[in-house]
């Protein structure tokens, strides 16, 4: 009996362990930290042996194959030891796809992944198709393959998941865009990060589809260096395309094979230029899946915003509070600021990932009246924006509650208090969800 060792005991790792158990492997899960109670309960329910608080070399290094959770970097000592002895290391999506014959629509990119994935899932469900939602969002893909049966999967996939994927093949692959993010995991080289994203295309066949943003310079540059065998479906807000999606006056035009569909921009449930891109990508995926124009239009109209992504929380004394905690890089924050039509009190800060804030200068000048820093070290934010908004209009806070109170004090009726942090959350919060929920809780207590 082959031995599968899973490294990491969170959503993807536990899902992979359950699938390994279902498929009859000798399975063992090892986590260097503490495993959450909900995941411990699943491991115990499935009678899967595990360890937490460290890796025991003799229990890990005897694996025939290792499934590594995406959060564990390739530089981790145990991962290095496994590679040195030649053990094959794969990701959860690679492992799960071996046992899954469903059609897969897979979305990667720096920004817009979650919204686009959720839009496509909504479109498929509205069309009456049996679809599972997984990857970086919702339930583990491997757990669903082990315990459920779907005709389609819509998967949000990170570059970290693609790093350890080899034979994995989507039927429809989507890259929303590529902007500098997570460069600390890619030797601080943008081309390494872009190559990781493009691993989603490596096994595409001529009958598969590749949907991409043809306005995105980094995507186009990377595309010029490789051969993609799939049907190419670009989307653009700047030019007409023979196949794909583009803007014509006040509507999106979707061209697929011999068919042309129009969707009025005013009918989209999601506002902002970035969401026009997300809606184009989702409409193309739906069209390629055979969903009717009527369902595409009505679904893009009825879609509800996602938690932590430009999520309206409450309006208090005509000040609207918006939770955009998922904006963990400069590009996401740029989109959030760009789509505001009211003066903004901007809550920003956290763990800086090597951000270049200068690209935001024009938008901050136009939209932002005051800045609330929410982080342990805010020196870089002060240096970037004090000259634009004024020294007296930047305040420092150390908790969501403090930040919300400061934002409310700086705002006037008709303003927006926007949490769009530009940074990771790990200095003050467990993750971006924790930051977003604490923000919403603080707003409700105002």
N, C-alpha and C positions, 0 to 999 in steps of 0.2 A: 504494500500500500504506500503510495507516494506521500511524502510529508510536505504540507504547506504551512509555512509560518507567516503570520500576518503581523506586521509592525504598525502599531497605532490602534488604540481602542476607542475611537470615536465613531461617527456615523459610517464612514466608508469602510473602516477596518472591521468593525463588528459585522457589517453587511457581508463583506468578503468572507469572514470566518463562518458565518451561517451557510453561505453558498458552498464553501469547501466541505462543510459537514454534510450537507444535503447530497453532495456529489460523491461522498464516500471516502474523502481524503483523511489521513491522519493530520489533524489540524491543531495548531497551537498559536495563541495570540499573546504578543508581548508589548507592553507599553512602558515607556521610560518614566511617565508621570502617573498621575492618579486617574483612574477610570471613573467616569460619572456613574451614579447609581442606576440610571435608566439603561446604560449599556451593560453594566454588571448583571442586571436582571435578565437581559437578553442572552448573555453568555451562559448564565446558569440555566436558563430555560432550555437552551439547546445542548447543555452538557458539554460545553467547549472549554478545555483546559486553557488557563491564561496566567499571566503574571503582570503585576503593575509595580511602579516605583523603581524600574531598572530592567535591563536586559541580561539574562543569564546566557553567556556565550555558548555553552554546550547544548542549550535548548533551542538556540536560534541558528547556529552555524551548521547544524545537521539537516537543514531544510533542503528539499529537492528544488523548491521554488519559493520565492518570497513575494508576498503582496504588500507593497509599501504604501502607507497613507500619504496623501499629497502634502500634508503639512511638514513632513520630515525631510529636511534637506539632504541632498546627496553627499554632503560633507560630514554628516553624522558618523561618529566612530564605528557603530555597528554596521551601517550601510557600506562604509569603506571596507570593513573586514569581509563582508559578504562578497563585494565586488572583487576584492583581491584573490579570493579563493574560487572565483568564477561562478558563483551562484546567480541564477537568472532572477532579476528583480523586475516585477511588473506592477502596474497600477490596478486599482479596483475595476476601472472601466474595461481594461484589457481582459482581466480575469472573467468578469461577468459576461462580456460579449461572446466568449467561447460557447456559452450555454444558452444563447438567446438568438432566435431567428426573426424577431420582430423588426419592423422598419424603424430606423433610427434617424431622428432629426437632431443634429448636434450643433450647439452654439458656443463659440469662444470669441474672445476679443477683450480689449482693455476695459471698455465701458459699454453699457447697454445690454450685457449678456443676460442678466436676470430678467429685465423687462421684456426683451425679445423672446427669451425662452418661455416666459409666462404667457405672453401674447399668443405664441404658437400653440401652446397647450390649450389655452382658452378657445382658439379657433378650431382645433381638432375636436374638443369636447362639444362645442356648439354644433359641429357638423355630425355629431352622433358617433364619432369614432372612439374606439376603446384605447385610451392612451394613458401611459404612466409618465410621471414627472420626476426627474432625478438628476444625478450628477452632483453638482455643487449646490443644488437647491432641493428642498423637500427630502423625501426618503432616499436612502442609499439605493443606487441602481442594482447592485449585487443582491441586496435583500429582496428587492422586488422580483428579480429573476429567480431567486430561490423559493419565494413564497406566493407569488402572484403570476398571472399570465396576461400580457397585454399584446395587442396587435401593433402598437406604436409606442416608442419611447421618445420623449422630448428631453434632451439632456443638456444642461449647462456644464461646460467643461473648462477647467482652468488650464493654464500652461503647465502647472505642476502635475496634473493628471495625464497630460499628453506626453510629458517627459519620459514616462515609463510605459507608453503604449507603442506596440509594434505592429500587430496584425489588425488592430481595431479599425473598423470601417463604417462610417456613417452612410446612409443613403442620400441624405441631404446635409452638407456641411456649410456652416455659416461662420464667417469672421466679421464681427460688427465693425471693428476698427482696431488699430494698434497705436498706442501712445506709451511713452516711457512709464513703466510700472514694474515693481518687483525686481528691479535691476540688480539688487543685492544678491539674488539667487542665480544671476546670469553673468557673473564676472563684470557687472556694471557695463555690459555691452548691449546696446539696443538690438543689434543684428542677431545676437544669441536668443534674445527674448522673442523676436519676430519669427525666427526659425522654429522655436518651440511651438508657437501658435499655429504655424503652417503644417505641423505634424498631423493636424486634423485632415489634411488633404492627401496624405501620402499613399493611401490605398484606394482612392476613389476610382471607379470604373467609368467608362463612357456613358453608361445609363444613369449614373448618379448626378447630383447637382451640386455646384459650388456657388454660394451666394456671398457677395462681398461688396464693400463700400469702395466704389471706384473714384470717390473724391479724396480718399485717404492715401496720402503720398507714400507712407511706409508700407502699406499693403500692396500698392502697385509696384513699388520698387522690389519687394520680396517676390511678387508674382512674376516679375520679369526674369528672375534667376532660376525658376523651376518650371517643370512641365506638369500641368494638371490635366488629367484625362477626362474629367467630368464636363457636363454641360455648364458653361459659364453664365451666371446670371448676376451682373452688376446692378447696384442701385446708386442713384446719383441725384443730388439737388442742383447740380451745376450744368448738366448737359443731358441731351436725349441719348438713349441707348437703344440699339436694335432689338435686344432681348434683355429683359430685366425690368427695373422700375425707375421712373424719373418724374420730375415735376413739369406740369403744363398748366400755366396760370395758377388757379386756386385748387388744383387737384393733383393726386398721385395717379400716374398711368402705370399699369402693370402689364407688361408684354411677356407672354409665355407661349412658345411655339406659334401657332397661328392666331392666338387669341389676345384681345386687348380689353382690359378692365379699367374703369376710372373710379377713384374714391375721393370725395371732396374733403379737403383739409379740415373744414369747419365741423365735419362729422366725426373726426377722430376724438376718442375720449381723452387722449393724452396730449397735452400742449408742449410747445417748445420744439426748436429745430432738431434737437437730438432724437426726440420721439417720432419725428417724421421719418428719420432713418430707420429707427426700430420698427415702425409700422410697415415701411417698405420691405424690410427683410422678412418680416412675419407674413406679409401678404404674398410674397414670392414663394415662401415655403409652403403656404396653404395652396397656392395655385399649382405648384409642382406635385402636391399630394392629391390633387383632383377635387378640391373643395370648391363649391359653387361661389360665383361672384356675390350673390345675395347674402350668403353666410359670412363671407369675408367682410363685406361692408357692415353688416349688423354686429359682428363680433368686435370689430375695431371700434365701433361706437359704444358697445356695452361693457368693454373691459374696465375693471376697477384698478386704481393705482396700487402699487406694491408697497408693503410696509418698508419703511426706511429709505424709499427712493422718491424724493419730492412728494412726500406724503403730507397733505394738509392735516393739521392736528386740531386746532381750535382757532376761532377768531374771538379775541377778547378786547372789548372797547375799540373795535375796528382795526385791531392789529392782528394780522394773520401769522400764526406760527407754523412753520414747515419743517418736517423732519426729513433730512436728506443724509442721514448718518452713513449710508452706504457709499457716499462720495469720499473715497479714501485716497484719491489722487487729484492732481491739479486739473486734469482734463474733465473729470466728473464735476468738480466745483465750477469750472468754466461754464459747462452746460447749465448748471443750476442757476448761476447768476445771469446767464444770457437770456433765460426765458422769463425772468422777473419783469413785471411792468410797473411795479410800485417801488418806492425807496426801500432799501434793504439795510437792516441791522444784521450783520453777518457774524455767525458764531463759527470760529475756525480754530484748528490746532489739534495737537496730539503727537504721535510718534512720526517725525518727519522721515520720508523715504528718499531723501536727496532731492526734494522738490525745488524746481525753478519757478518762483512765484511771478517773475517778470511778465509772463504771458497773460497774467490776469490784470495788469496795471490799467489798461484802457477800460475794461469792464468795471473794475473797482471805482475808477474815476466817475463813470457814468451812473452806476447803480447803487453804490454803497455809501451810506451816510455815517456809519459807525461800525466798529469791529469789536467783538467780544472774543478774547483768546481763551480757549478751553484746553489747557495742556500744562505739563510740568515745565517745559522749556519753550517760551514763546519769543525768544530774542529774534529769531529769524523773521517772524511775522511782523514784529515791530519794525525791524530794519527795512522790510519790503514795503510796508504800507503807511508808516507814520507820515512820510512826506506827501502822501495823497489825501488821506482822510483827516490828518492832524493828530498831533500827539495826545490831545485831550479827548479824542474820540476813539481811543483804543484802550480797553480795560482787560485786566488779567483775572481769570477765575480758575478754580480748581475742582469744581463739581458741576454736574448738569443743573442742579438747583440754583447755584450761584450764577451760572451763565444765563439761565432763563430770566432770573430776577434782573440781572444787569441789562439783558436785551430789552426787557419790558420797560425799564427805566429810560433807555435811550430812544425808544420808539415813540412815534406820534401816531394819532389816528390816521389810517390809510397806508401805514407802513407794513413791511413784512419782516419778521424775525426768522432768519433762515439758518438752520444748522446744516452746514455743508462743509465738513471739517478739512477736506483736502489731505488728511493724514490718517494713518492707522490709529487705533483706539487704545493700544495696549499700555499706555502710560497710566491711564486712570480707569480704564474699563476692561471687562473680560474680552469684548469683541465689539464690532460695530452695532450688532443687535442690542447688546446691553446698553451701549451709549444712546441709541435711539429710543429705547424703552424708558430709560431714566429721564431723557429729555421730555418725552411725552407725559410722563408722570409729573414732572416738575411744572409743565404747562398747566396740567389739570388742577394743580394745587395753587395756582396763582390767585 
